[in-house]
Amino acid sequence: MIEQSADREGRGQKHRDRRTDRTRKEILSAMFRLLGRKPLSQITVTEIAKEADINRKTFYTYYANPAAVQDEIEDELVRQFGAAIHDMDLETLMRRPEKFFMMLAKLVEKNLDFYGGLLTKEDLSSVLVKVMAMLKATFVERFGDQEYIDREHFDMVLDFAVAGLVAVYTEWFLQKQKRPLEEVSEELAVLMFQGALGLVQKIQKNTPAPDLSGGPEESGDWREV
C-alpha cells in the first residue's frame, strides 16, 4: 500500500514538473516574441501573460518581473554561442575560419527578429555585452594557453575581432539584410584572418576585368590627349 502511494506521488510529481517546464517555456517564448517587437522597458507583465495565454498570477509564480525573463533568455542565447565555439578546434578555426562565422550566422538567422530588435537599439543590449564577454572568455579558455600565442596580443586581437563582429552584424540589420548573411559572414572570416588586403583581393577575384580591347577613344588612353 505504501509502495503504491509512493508510486502515485512520483507520477504526480513528474506531471507537475512537465507542466511547470511547459508553462516556463510558454512565458519565455512569449517574451522572446515581444522583445523582437519592442524594448524591455515597454513590455509589461500583462502583455507577457496575454501573449503566453496565462494569467498574471501564474507569471509571478515563475518570475519577479519582465527583466528576469529577459535575463534567462539572454543566458540561453549565450549558452548556445558558447556550445558552438566548444565544438570547434584551433586547427579547424585557423584553416577554415569561415565555418565558425557561418555557424554564428545560422544562430542569428534562427532568431532573426529577436536579434534584429537587439542589434538596432541605440544602446548596446545587455545580451550583446554577455555574448561578447563569453566569446572572448571562451576563446581564451580554449586557445589562450597555446605555446606559440602571445597572450597580450591575443587579447588585443580578440577585442578587435569581437567588437568588429558585432558592428558588422549590426550594420547588416540596419541595412535591412540587403545581402545574404552567409556572404557577409564569409567576408568577415577573410577580413579577420587575412586583413583588409585579403578581402580586397577576394573582391577583385570575383569582379570581371574591364574590357581594354577598344581603341584610344574607348580606352581613354592618356597618350592620345
ABEGO torsion letter per residue (X at the ends): XAAAAAAAAAAAAAAAAAAAAAAAAAAAAAAAAAAAABBAAABBAAAAAAAAGBBAAAAAAABABAAAAAAAAAAAAAAAAAAAAAABBAAAAAABAAAAAAAAAAAAAABAAAAAAAAABABBBAAAAAAAAAAAAAAAAAAAABAABBAAAAAAAAAAAAAAAAAAAAAAAAAGGABBAAAAAAAAAAAAAAEAAAAAAAAAAABBBBBAABBAAAAGBAAAX
